[in-house]
Amino acid sequence: MTETDLQYFKVGDTVRVEFTYINGGDFTMTGTIEKISGVGSALSEDSDEASFTVWIIPENTEALSYGMNAVISRMASDGD
């Protein structure tokens, strides 16, 4: 997650997780943010922004493998 996006997520939030596979398929699930790293790393050599690791407890693990990258989205909730 980028430093800019940290303001939109917190531990305990339910999020939508979208995976895109190399072969063109995709998979979407929901999960709960378990932890967000406290120390960021450089996003790229050309950027001043940092990247933070996010750990998510998935609702289902059948289609998952370690090390997969994903797009995380906030779930709509009352009052947001």
PyMOL Python script that loads the backbone (N, CA, C, O; Angstrom):
from pymol import cmd

cmd.read_pdbstr("""\
ATOM      1  N   MET A   1       0.850  -1.155   0.000  1.00  0.00           N
ATOM      2  CA  MET A   1       0.000   0.000   0.000  1.00  0.00           C
ATOM      3  C   MET A   1       0.906   1.231   0.000  1.00  0.00           C
ATOM      4  O   MET A   1       1.939   1.243   0.669  1.00  0.00           O
ATOM      5  N   THR A   2       0.529   2.241  -0.732  1.00  0.00           N
ATOM      6  CA  THR A   2       1.335   3.452  -0.758  1.00  0.00           C
ATOM      7  C   THR A   2       1.074   4.309   0.478  1.00  0.00           C
ATOM      8  O   THR A   2       0.042   4.188   1.137  1.00  0.00           O
ATOM      9  N   GLU A   3       2.025   5.164   0.767  1.00  0.00           N
ATOM     10  CA  GLU A   3       1.916   6.066   1.912  1.00  0.00           C
ATOM     11  C   GLU A   3       0.659   6.927   1.814  1.00  0.00           C
ATOM     12  O   GLU A   3       0.002   7.190   2.821  1.00  0.00           O
ATOM     13  N   THR A   4       0.332   7.357   0.620  1.00  0.00           N
ATOM     14  CA  THR A   4      -0.860   8.174   0.394  1.00  0.00           C
ATOM     15  C   THR A   4      -2.138   7.429   0.776  1.00  0.00           C
ATOM     16  O   THR A   4      -3.078   8.033   1.293  1.00  0.00           O
ATOM     17  N   ASP A   5      -2.177   6.111   0.521  1.00  0.00           N
ATOM     18  CA  ASP A   5      -3.372   5.309   0.794  1.00  0.00           C
ATOM     19  C   ASP A   5      -3.531   4.915   2.259  1.00  0.00           C
ATOM     20  O   ASP A   5      -4.604   4.456   2.649  1.00  0.00           O
ATOM     21  N   LEU A   6      -2.500   5.080   3.077  1.00  0.00           N
ATOM     22  CA  LEU A   6      -2.578   4.704   4.492  1.00  0.00           C
ATOM     23  C   LEU A   6      -3.744   5.369   5.215  1.00  0.00           C
ATOM     24  O   LEU A   6      -4.331   4.779   6.121  1.00  0.00           O
ATOM     25  N   GLN A   7      -4.080   6.590   4.819  1.00  0.00           N
ATOM     26  CA  GLN A   7      -5.153   7.324   5.491  1.00  0.00           C
ATOM     27  C   GLN A   7      -6.524   6.666   5.314  1.00  0.00           C
ATOM     28  O   GLN A   7      -7.444   6.945   6.083  1.00  0.00           O
ATOM     29  N   TYR A   8      -6.668   5.802   4.316  1.00  0.00           N
ATOM     30  CA  TYR A   8      -7.966   5.204   4.015  1.00  0.00           C
ATOM     31  C   TYR A   8      -8.173   3.833   4.654  1.00  0.00           C
ATOM     32  O   TYR A   8      -9.287   3.309   4.621  1.00  0.00           O
ATOM     33  N   PHE A   9      -7.124   3.236   5.239  1.00  0.00           N
ATOM     34  CA  PHE A   9      -7.210   1.875   5.759  1.00  0.00           C
ATOM     35  C   PHE A   9      -6.698   1.811   7.186  1.00  0.00           C
ATOM     36  O   PHE A   9      -5.797   2.556   7.570  1.00  0.00           O
ATOM     37  N   LYS A  10      -7.291   0.899   7.979  1.00  0.00           N
ATOM     38  CA  LYS A  10      -6.799   0.659   9.338  1.00  0.00           C
ATOM     39  C   LYS A  10      -7.007  -0.811   9.688  1.00  0.00           C
ATOM     40  O   LYS A  10      -7.810  -1.498   9.057  1.00  0.00           O
ATOM     41  N   VAL A  11      -6.289  -1.280  10.682  1.00  0.00           N
ATOM     42  CA  VAL A  11      -6.434  -2.655  11.146  1.00  0.00           C
ATOM     43  C   VAL A  11      -7.888  -2.882  11.550  1.00  0.00           C
ATOM     44  O   VAL A  11      -8.494  -2.049  12.225  1.00  0.00           O
ATOM     45  N   GLY A  12      -8.437  -4.013  11.130  1.00  0.00           N
ATOM     46  CA  GLY A  12      -9.831  -4.348  11.422  1.00  0.00           C
ATOM     47  C   GLY A  12     -10.792  -4.037  10.295  1.00  0.00           C
ATOM     48  O   GLY A  12     -11.921  -4.528  10.299  1.00  0.00           O
ATOM     49  N   ASP A  13     -10.369  -3.224   9.318  1.00  0.00           N
ATOM     50  CA  ASP A  13     -11.234  -2.903   8.180  1.00  0.00           C
ATOM     51  C   ASP A  13     -11.484  -4.140   7.324  1.00  0.00           C
ATOM     52  O   ASP A  13     -10.588  -4.964   7.137  1.00  0.00           O
ATOM     53  N   THR A  14     -12.701  -4.266   6.807  1.00  0.00           N
ATOM     54  CA  THR A  14     -13.009  -5.282   5.807  1.00  0.00           C
ATOM     55  C   THR A  14     -12.715  -4.670   4.447  1.00  0.00           C
ATOM     56  O   THR A  14     -13.152  -3.558   4.150  1.00  0.00           O
ATOM     57  N   VAL A  15     -11.974  -5.398   3.625  1.00  0.00           N
ATOM     58  CA  VAL A  15     -11.561  -4.886   2.324  1.00  0.00           C
ATOM     59  C   VAL A  15     -11.873  -5.894   1.223  1.00  0.00           C
ATOM     60  O   VAL A  15     -12.024  -7.089   1.477  1.00  0.00           O
ATOM     61  N   ARG A  16     -11.967  -5.387  -0.004  1.00  0.00           N
ATOM     62  CA  ARG A  16     -12.103  -6.233  -1.186  1.00  0.00           C
ATOM     63  C   ARG A  16     -10.702  -6.404  -1.763  1.00  0.00           C
ATOM     64  O   ARG A  16      -9.959  -5.432  -1.903  1.00  0.00           O
ATOM     65  N   VAL A  17     -10.347  -7.631  -2.093  1.00  0.00           N
ATOM     66  CA  VAL A  17      -9.018  -7.951  -2.607  1.00  0.00           C
ATOM     67  C   VAL A  17      -9.189  -8.513  -4.015  1.00  0.00           C
ATOM     68  O   VAL A  17      -9.890  -9.505  -4.213  1.00  0.00           O
ATOM     69  N   GLU A  18      -8.542  -7.872  -4.993  1.00  0.00           N
ATOM     70  CA  GLU A  18      -8.635  -8.305  -6.386  1.00  0.00           C
ATOM     71  C   GLU A  18      -7.272  -8.801  -6.853  1.00  0.00           C
ATOM     72  O   GLU A  18      -6.294  -8.054  -6.839  1.00  0.00           O
ATOM     73  N   PHE A  19      -7.214 -10.059  -7.265  1.00  0.00           N
ATOM     74  CA  PHE A  19      -5.999 -10.656  -7.786  1.00  0.00           C
ATOM     75  C   PHE A  19      -6.116 -10.764  -9.295  1.00  0.00           C
ATOM     76  O   PHE A  19      -7.179 -11.118  -9.805  1.00  0.00           O
ATOM     77  N   THR A  20      -5.050 -10.468 -10.017  1.00  0.00           N
ATOM     78  CA  THR A  20      -5.010 -10.653 -11.461  1.00  0.00           C
ATOM     79  C   THR A  20      -3.885 -11.621 -11.768  1.00  0.00           C
ATOM     80  O   THR A  20      -2.730 -11.361 -11.429  1.00  0.00           O
ATOM     81  N   TYR A  21      -4.206 -12.720 -12.398  1.00  0.00           N
ATOM     82  CA  TYR A  21      -3.227 -13.745 -12.710  1.00  0.00           C
ATOM     83  C   TYR A  21      -2.529 -13.442 -14.024  1.00  0.00           C
ATOM     84  O   TYR A  21      -3.081 -12.764 -14.891  1.00  0.00           O
ATOM     85  N   ILE A  22      -1.332 -13.941 -14.161  1.00  0.00           N
ATOM     86  CA  ILE A  22      -0.535 -13.726 -15.364  1.00  0.00           C
ATOM     87  C   ILE A  22      -1.259 -14.225 -16.612  1.00  0.00           C
ATOM     88  O   ILE A  22      -1.139 -13.616 -17.675  1.00  0.00           O
ATOM     89  N   ASN A  23      -2.000 -15.313 -16.500  1.00  0.00           N
ATOM     90  CA  ASN A  23      -2.679 -15.880 -17.665  1.00  0.00           C
ATOM     91  C   ASN A  23      -3.969 -15.154 -18.029  1.00  0.00           C
ATOM     92  O   ASN A  23      -4.706 -15.619 -18.898  1.00  0.00           O
ATOM     93  N   GLY A  24      -4.257 -14.031 -17.387  1.00  0.00           N
ATOM     94  CA  GLY A  24      -5.415 -13.221 -17.757  1.00  0.00           C
ATOM     95  C   GLY A  24      -6.651 -13.445 -16.915  1.00  0.00           C
ATOM     96  O   GLY A  24      -7.623 -12.705 -17.065  1.00  0.00           O
ATOM     97  N   GLY A  25      -6.656 -14.430 -16.036  1.00  0.00           N
ATOM     98  CA  GLY A  25      -7.812 -14.651 -15.180  1.00  0.00           C
ATOM     99  C   GLY A  25      -7.759 -13.725 -13.979  1.00  0.00           C
ATOM    100  O   GLY A  25      -6.736 -13.091 -13.720  1.00  0.00           O
ATOM    101  N   ASP A  26      -8.852 -13.647 -13.253  1.00  0.00           N
ATOM    102  CA  ASP A  26      -8.851 -12.837 -12.036  1.00  0.00           C
ATOM    103  C   ASP A  26      -9.723 -13.485 -10.976  1.00  0.00           C
ATOM    104  O   ASP A  26     -10.505 -14.393 -11.260  1.00  0.00           O
ATOM    105  N   PHE A  27      -9.574 -13.003  -9.749  1.00  0.00           N
ATOM    106  CA  PHE A  27     -10.272 -13.562  -8.599  1.00  0.00           C
ATOM    107  C   PHE A  27     -10.472 -12.435  -7.601  1.00  0.00           C
ATOM    108  O   PHE A  27      -9.535 -11.683  -7.329  1.00  0.00           O
ATOM    109  N   THR A  28     -11.680 -12.300  -7.047  1.00  0.00           N
ATOM    110  CA  THR A  28     -11.974 -11.269  -6.062  1.00  0.00           C
ATOM    111  C   THR A  28     -12.531 -11.924  -4.802  1.00  0.00           C
ATOM    112  O   THR A  28     -13.326 -12.860  -4.877  1.00  0.00           O
ATOM    113  N   MET A  29     -12.103 -11.419  -3.636  1.00  0.00           N
ATOM    114  CA  MET A  29     -12.578 -11.927  -2.353  1.00  0.00           C
ATOM    115  C   MET A  29     -12.587 -10.793  -1.351  1.00  0.00           C
ATOM    116  O   MET A  29     -12.113  -9.697  -1.651  1.00  0.00           O
ATOM    117  N   THR A  30     -13.114 -11.037  -0.175  1.00  0.00           N
ATOM    118  CA  THR A  30     -13.027 -10.060   0.900  1.00  0.00           C
ATOM    119  C   THR A  30     -12.143 -10.625   2.006  1.00  0.00           C
ATOM    120  O   THR A  30     -11.920 -11.832   2.102  1.00  0.00           O
ATOM    121  N   GLY A  31     -11.650  -9.716   2.832  1.00  0.00           N
ATOM    122  CA  GLY A  31     -10.808 -10.100   3.948  1.00  0.00           C
ATOM    123  C   GLY A  31     -10.768  -8.966   4.958  1.00  0.00           C
ATOM    124  O   GLY A  31     -11.361  -7.908   4.747  1.00  0.00           O
ATOM    125  N   THR A  32     -10.064  -9.199   6.053  1.00  0.00           N
ATOM    126  CA  THR A  32      -9.933  -8.213   7.121  1.00  0.00           C
ATOM    127  C   THR A  32      -8.467  -7.860   7.299  1.00  0.00           C
ATOM    128  O   THR A  32      -7.616  -8.747   7.360  1.00  0.00           O
ATOM    129  N   ILE A  33      -8.169  -6.574   7.384  1.00  0.00           N
ATOM    130  CA  ILE A  33      -6.786  -6.151   7.587  1.00  0.00           C
ATOM    131  C   ILE A  33      -6.348  -6.558   8.991  1.00  0.00           C
ATOM    132  O   ILE A  33      -6.942  -6.143   9.986  1.00  0.00           O
ATOM    133  N   GLU A  34      -5.311  -7.367   9.053  1.00  0.00           N
ATOM    134  CA  GLU A  34      -4.780  -7.846  10.324  1.00  0.00           C
ATOM    135  C   GLU A  34      -3.650  -6.951  10.825  1.00  0.00           C
ATOM    136  O   GLU A  34      -3.538  -6.702  12.025  1.00  0.00           O
ATOM    137  N   LYS A  35      -2.806  -6.465   9.900  1.00  0.00           N
ATOM    138  CA  LYS A  35      -1.623  -5.691  10.285  1.00  0.00           C
ATOM    139  C   LYS A  35      -1.163  -4.843   9.113  1.00  0.00           C
ATOM    140  O   LYS A  35      -1.301  -5.241   7.956  1.00  0.00           O
ATOM    141  N   ILE A  36      -0.616  -3.673   9.415  1.00  0.00           N
ATOM    142  CA  ILE A  36       0.016  -2.805   8.420  1.00  0.00           C
ATOM    143  C   ILE A  36       1.422  -2.527   8.931  1.00  0.00           C
ATOM    144  O   ILE A  36       1.600  -2.129  10.082  1.00  0.00           O
ATOM    145  N   SER A  37       2.422  -2.737   8.077  1.00  0.00           N
ATOM    146  CA  SER A  37       3.799  -2.532   8.528  1.00  0.00           C
ATOM    147  C   SER A  37       3.996  -1.111   9.032  1.00  0.00           C
ATOM    148  O   SER A  37       3.418  -0.164   8.498  1.00  0.00           O
ATOM    149  N   GLY A  38       4.819  -0.974  10.069  1.00  0.00           N
ATOM    150  CA  GLY A  38       5.085   0.335  10.657  1.00  0.00           C
ATOM    151  C   GLY A  38       6.218   1.077   9.968  1.00  0.00           C
ATOM    152  O   GLY A  38       6.419   2.270  10.191  1.00  0.00           O
ATOM    153  N   VAL A  39       6.956   0.358   9.128  1.00  0.00           N
ATOM    154  CA  VAL A  39       8.088   0.954   8.424  1.00  0.00           C
ATOM    155  C   VAL A  39       7.887   0.736   6.934  1.00  0.00           C
ATOM    156  O   VAL A  39       7.658  -0.387   6.486  1.00  0.00           O
ATOM    157  N   GLY A  40       7.972   1.800   6.185  1.00  0.00           N
ATOM    158  CA  GLY A  40       7.803   1.711   4.745  1.00  0.00           C
ATOM    159  C   GLY A  40       9.134   1.521   4.045  1.00  0.00           C
ATOM    160  O   GLY A  40      10.197   1.690   4.642  1.00  0.00           O
ATOM    161  N   SER A  41       9.060   1.169   2.779  1.00  0.00           N
ATOM    162  CA  SER A  41      10.248   1.077   1.940  1.00  0.00           C
ATOM    163  C   SER A  41      10.004   1.924   0.699  1.00  0.00           C
ATOM    164  O   SER A  41       8.863   2.242   0.364  1.00  0.00           O
ATOM    165  N   ALA A  42      11.083   2.284   0.025  1.00  0.00           N
ATOM    166  CA  ALA A  42      10.974   3.152  -1.143  1.00  0.00           C
ATOM    167  C   ALA A  42      10.085   2.514  -2.195  1.00  0.00           C
ATOM    168  O   ALA A  42      10.261   1.347  -2.544  1.00  0.00           O
ATOM    169  N   LEU A  43       9.136   3.280  -2.696  1.00  0.00           N
ATOM    170  CA  LEU A  43       8.236   2.796  -3.736  1.00  0.00           C
ATOM    171  C   LEU A  43       9.003   2.604  -5.047  1.00  0.00           C
ATOM    172  O   LEU A  43       8.816   1.608  -5.745  1.00  0.00           O
ATOM    173  N   SER A  44       9.859   3.563  -5.369  1.00  0.00           N
ATOM    174  CA  SER A  44      10.727   3.482  -6.548  1.00  0.00           C
ATOM    175  C   SER A  44      11.847   4.504  -6.383  1.00  0.00           C
ATOM    176  O   SER A  44      11.794   5.368  -5.508  1.00  0.00           O
ATOM    177  N   GLU A  45      12.843   4.393  -7.222  1.00  0.00           N
ATOM    178  CA  GLU A  45      13.969   5.333  -7.159  1.00  0.00           C
ATOM    179  C   GLU A  45      13.543   6.755  -7.491  1.00  0.00           C
ATOM    180  O   GLU A  45      14.151   7.714  -7.018  1.00  0.00           O
ATOM    181  N   ASP A  46      12.503   6.894  -8.300  1.00  0.00           N
ATOM    182  CA  ASP A  46      12.060   8.207  -8.771  1.00  0.00           C
ATOM    183  C   ASP A  46      10.976   8.837  -7.904  1.00  0.00           C
ATOM    184  O   ASP A  46      10.489   9.921  -8.224  1.00  0.00           O
ATOM    185  N   SER A  47      10.588   8.177  -6.807  1.00  0.00           N
ATOM    186  CA  SER A  47       9.485   8.660  -5.993  1.00  0.00           C
ATOM    187  C   SER A  47       9.925   8.920  -4.556  1.00  0.00           C
ATOM    188  O   SER A  47      10.787   8.223  -4.021  1.00  0.00           O
ATOM    189  N   ASP A  48       9.324   9.927  -3.946  1.00  0.00           N
ATOM    190  CA  ASP A  48       9.565  10.202  -2.531  1.00  0.00           C
ATOM    191  C   ASP A  48       8.581   9.426  -1.653  1.00  0.00           C
ATOM    192  O   ASP A  48       8.688   9.453  -0.427  1.00  0.00           O
ATOM    193  N   GLU A  49       7.628   8.738  -2.277  1.00  0.00           N
ATOM    194  CA  GLU A  49       6.596   8.030  -1.533  1.00  0.00           C
ATOM    195  C   GLU A  49       7.085   6.648  -1.095  1.00  0.00           C
ATOM    196  O   GLU A  49       7.887   6.013  -1.780  1.00  0.00           O
ATOM    197  N   ALA A  50       6.591   6.197   0.056  1.00  0.00           N
ATOM    198  CA  ALA A  50       6.952   4.883   0.586  1.00  0.00           C
ATOM    199  C   ALA A  50       5.825   3.886   0.336  1.00  0.00           C
ATOM    200  O   ALA A  50       4.678   4.263   0.096  1.00  0.00           O
ATOM    201  N   SER A  51       6.179   2.611   0.398  1.00  0.00           N
ATOM    202  CA  SER A  51       5.240   1.512   0.253  1.00  0.00           C
ATOM    203  C   SER A  51       5.211   0.728   1.566  1.00  0.00           C
ATOM    204  O   SER A  51       6.257   0.489   2.168  1.00  0.00           O
ATOM    205  N   PHE A  52       4.021   0.328   2.008  1.00  0.00           N
ATOM    206  CA  PHE A  52       3.850  -0.400   3.265  1.00  0.00           C
ATOM    207  C   PHE A  52       3.207  -1.753   2.987  1.00  0.00           C
ATOM    208  O   PHE A  52       2.307  -1.854   2.153  1.00  0.00           O
ATOM    209  N   THR A  53       3.662  -2.786   3.678  1.00  0.00           N
ATOM    210  CA  THR A  53       3.098  -4.123   3.537  1.00  0.00           C
ATOM    211  C   THR A  53       1.835  -4.221   4.383  1.00  0.00           C
ATOM    212  O   THR A  53       1.787  -3.729   5.510  1.00  0.00           O
ATOM    213  N   VAL A  54       0.803  -4.870   3.817  1.00  0.00           N
ATOM    214  CA  VAL A  54      -0.474  -5.053   4.500  1.00  0.00           C
ATOM    215  C   VAL A  54      -0.744  -6.553   4.587  1.00  0.00           C
ATOM    216  O   VAL A  54      -0.651  -7.264   3.587  1.00  0.00           O
ATOM    217  N   TRP A  55      -1.081  -7.031   5.787  1.00  0.00           N
ATOM    218  CA  TRP A  55      -1.446  -8.428   5.994  1.00  0.00           C
ATOM    219  C   TRP A  55      -2.958  -8.492   6.125  1.00  0.00           C
ATOM    220  O   TRP A  55      -3.555  -7.748   6.904  1.00  0.00           O
ATOM    221  N   ILE A  56      -3.576  -9.388   5.354  1.00  0.00           N
ATOM    222  CA  ILE A  56      -5.031  -9.517   5.330  1.00  0.00           C
ATOM    223  C   ILE A  56      -5.417 -10.957   5.639  1.00  0.00           C
ATOM    224  O   ILE A  56      -4.834 -11.895   5.095  1.00  0.00           O
ATOM    225  N   ILE A  57      -6.404 -11.126   6.516  1.00  0.00           N
ATOM    226  CA  ILE A  57      -6.965 -12.449   6.780  1.00  0.00           C
ATOM    227  C   ILE A  57      -8.067 -12.666   5.745  1.00  0.00           C
ATOM    228  O   ILE A  57      -9.097 -11.995   5.796  1.00  0.00           O
ATOM    229  N   PRO A  58      -7.866 -13.595   4.804  1.00  0.00           N
ATOM    230  CA  PRO A  58      -8.850 -13.802   3.740  1.00  0.00           C
ATOM    231  C   PRO A  58     -10.056 -14.598   4.214  1.00  0.00           C
ATOM    232  O   PRO A  58      -9.967 -15.382   5.158  1.00  0.00           O
ATOM    233  N   GLU A  59     -11.187 -14.386   3.545  1.00  0.00           N
ATOM    234  CA  GLU A  59     -12.384 -15.159   3.843  1.00  0.00           C
ATOM    235  C   GLU A  59     -12.243 -16.595   3.351  1.00  0.00           C
ATOM    236  O   GLU A  59     -12.870 -17.506   3.891  1.00  0.00           O
ATOM    237  N   ASN A  60     -11.418 -16.794   2.323  1.00  0.00           N
ATOM    238  CA  ASN A  60     -11.243 -18.105   1.716  1.00  0.00           C
ATOM    239  C   ASN A  60      -9.830 -18.171   1.132  1.00  0.00           C
ATOM    240  O   ASN A  60      -9.377 -17.203   0.522  1.00  0.00           O
ATOM    241  N   THR A  61      -9.141 -19.269   1.302  1.00  0.00           N
ATOM    242  CA  THR A  61      -7.752 -19.370   0.840  1.00  0.00           C
ATOM    243  C   THR A  61      -7.548 -20.334  -0.320  1.00  0.00           C
ATOM    244  O   THR A  61      -6.409 -20.566  -0.725  1.00  0.00           O
ATOM    245  N   GLU A  62      -8.606 -20.895  -0.860  1.00  0.00           N
ATOM    246  CA  GLU A  62      -8.488 -21.928  -1.892  1.00  0.00           C
ATOM    247  C   GLU A  62      -7.695 -21.496  -3.125  1.00  0.00           C
ATOM    248  O   GLU A  62      -6.919 -22.294  -3.652  1.00  0.00           O
ATOM    249  N   ALA A  63      -7.862 -20.268  -3.599  1.00  0.00           N
ATOM    250  CA  ALA A  63      -7.222 -19.831  -4.842  1.00  0.00           C
ATOM    251  C   ALA A  63      -5.952 -19.013  -4.596  1.00  0.00           C
ATOM    252  O   ALA A  63      -5.427 -18.393  -5.521  1.00  0.00           O
ATOM    253  N   LEU A  64      -5.457 -19.007  -3.361  1.00  0.00           N
ATOM    254  CA  LEU A  64      -4.324 -18.149  -3.026  1.00  0.00           C
ATOM    255  C   LEU A  64      -3.013 -18.914  -2.945  1.00  0.00           C
ATOM    256  O   LEU A  64      -2.982 -20.102  -2.625  1.00  0.00           O
ATOM    257  N   SER A  65      -1.923 -18.196  -3.245  1.00  0.00           N
ATOM    258  CA  SER A  65      -0.564 -18.705  -3.084  1.00  0.00           C
ATOM    259  C   SER A  65       0.248 -17.626  -2.392  1.00  0.00           C
ATOM    260  O   SER A  65      -0.060 -16.442  -2.522  1.00  0.00           O
ATOM    261  N   TYR A  66       1.286 -18.019  -1.655  1.00  0.00           N
ATOM    262  CA  TYR A  66       2.148 -17.051  -0.993  1.00  0.00           C
ATOM    263  C   TYR A  66       2.795 -16.123  -2.006  1.00  0.00           C
ATOM    264  O   TYR A  66       3.194 -16.544  -3.092  1.00  0.00           O
ATOM    265  N   GLY A  67       2.892 -14.848  -1.634  1.00  0.00           N
ATOM    266  CA  GLY A  67       3.592 -13.869  -2.457  1.00  0.00           C
ATOM    267  C   GLY A  67       2.772 -13.222  -3.550  1.00  0.00           C
ATOM    268  O   GLY A  67       3.317 -12.466  -4.353  1.00  0.00           O
ATOM    269  N   MET A  68       1.473 -13.494  -3.609  1.00  0.00           N
ATOM    270  CA  MET A  68       0.640 -12.889  -4.649  1.00  0.00           C
ATOM    271  C   MET A  68       0.455 -11.400  -4.372  1.00  0.00           C
ATOM    272  O   MET A  68       0.325 -10.985  -3.220  1.00  0.00           O
ATOM    273  N   ASN A  69       0.445 -10.611  -5.424  1.00  0.00           N
ATOM    274  CA  ASN A  69       0.145  -9.185  -5.321  1.00  0.00           C
ATOM    275  C   ASN A  69      -1.328  -8.973  -5.626  1.00  0.00           C
ATOM    276  O   ASN A  69      -1.944  -9.748  -6.358  1.00  0.00           O
ATOM    277  N   ALA A  70      -1.889  -7.902  -5.048  1.00  0.00           N
ATOM    278  CA  ALA A  70      -3.318  -7.670  -5.208  1.00  0.00           C
ATOM    279  C   ALA A  70      -3.626  -6.183  -5.151  1.00  0.00           C
ATOM    280  O   ALA A  70      -2.804  -5.382  -4.708  1.00  0.00           O
ATOM    281  N   VAL A  71      -4.814  -5.828  -5.603  1.00  0.00           N
ATOM    282  CA  VAL A  71      -5.347  -4.480  -5.464  1.00  0.00           C
ATOM    283  C   VAL A  71      -6.358  -4.539  -4.328  1.00  0.00           C
ATOM    284  O   VAL A  71      -7.272  -5.362  -4.345  1.00  0.00           O
ATOM    285  N   ILE A  72      -6.189  -3.653  -3.330  1.00  0.00           N
ATOM    286  CA  ILE A  72      -7.055  -3.631  -2.155  1.00  0.00           C
ATOM    287  C   ILE A  72      -7.991  -2.439  -2.253  1.00  0.00           C
ATOM    288  O   ILE A  72      -7.554  -1.327  -2.549  1.00  0.00           O
ATOM    289  N   SER A  73      -9.279  -2.662  -2.007  1.00  0.00           N
ATOM    290  CA  SER A  73     -10.280  -1.594  -2.062  1.00  0.00           C
ATOM    291  C   SER A  73     -11.075  -1.574  -0.780  1.00  0.00           C
ATOM    292  O   SER A  73     -11.320  -2.618  -0.175  1.00  0.00           O
ATOM    293  N   ARG A  74     -11.481  -0.378  -0.360  1.00  0.00           N
ATOM    294  CA  ARG A  74     -12.343  -0.249   0.819  1.00  0.00           C
ATOM    295  C   ARG A  74     -13.723  -0.769   0.486  1.00  0.00           C
ATOM    296  O   ARG A  74     -14.196  -0.648  -0.644  1.00  0.00           O
ATOM    297  N   MET A  75     -14.361  -1.349   1.484  1.00  0.00           N
ATOM    298  CA  MET A  75     -15.743  -1.780   1.351  1.00  0.00           C
ATOM    299  C   MET A  75     -16.627  -0.614   1.776  1.00  0.00           C
ATOM    300  O   MET A  75     -16.290   0.100   2.721  1.00  0.00           O
ATOM    301  N   ALA A  76     -17.741  -0.410   1.101  1.00  0.00           N
ATOM    302  CA  ALA A  76     -18.675   0.643   1.490  1.00  0.00           C
ATOM    303  C   ALA A  76     -19.282   0.278   2.831  1.00  0.00           C
ATOM    304  O   ALA A  76     -19.604  -0.884   3.082  1.00  0.00           O
ATOM    305  N   SER A  77     -19.438   1.278   3.696  1.00  0.00           N
ATOM    306  CA  SER A  77     -20.072   1.037   4.999  1.00  0.00           C
ATOM    307  C   SER A  77     -20.949   2.214   5.345  1.00  0.00           C
ATOM    308  O   SER A  77     -20.839   3.284   4.747  1.00  0.00           O
ATOM    309  N   ASP A  78     -21.818   2.013   6.311  1.00  0.00           N
ATOM    310  CA  ASP A  78     -22.687   3.102   6.748  1.00  0.00           C
ATOM    311  C   ASP A  78     -21.853   4.242   7.296  1.00  0.00           C
ATOM    312  O   ASP A  78     -20.961   4.008   8.112  1.00  0.00           O
ATOM    313  N   GLY A  79     -22.111   5.452   6.880  1.00  0.00           N
ATOM    314  CA  GLY A  79     -21.398   6.620   7.378  1.00  0.00           C
ATOM    315  C   GLY A  79     -20.158   6.986   6.586  1.00  0.00           C
ATOM    316  O   GLY A  79     -19.542   8.015   6.864  1.00  0.00           O
ATOM    317  N   ASP A  80     -19.770   6.177   5.609  1.00  0.00           N
ATOM    318  CA  ASP A  80     -18.599   6.506   4.771  1.00  0.00           C
ATOM    319  C   ASP A  80     -19.032   7.007   3.426  1.00  0.00           C
ATOM    320  O   ASP A  80     -18.192   7.332   2.588  1.00  0.00           O
TER     321      ASP A  80
END
""", "prot")
cmd.dss("prot")
cmd.show_as("cartoon", "prot")
cmd.util.cbc("prot")
cmd.orient("prot")
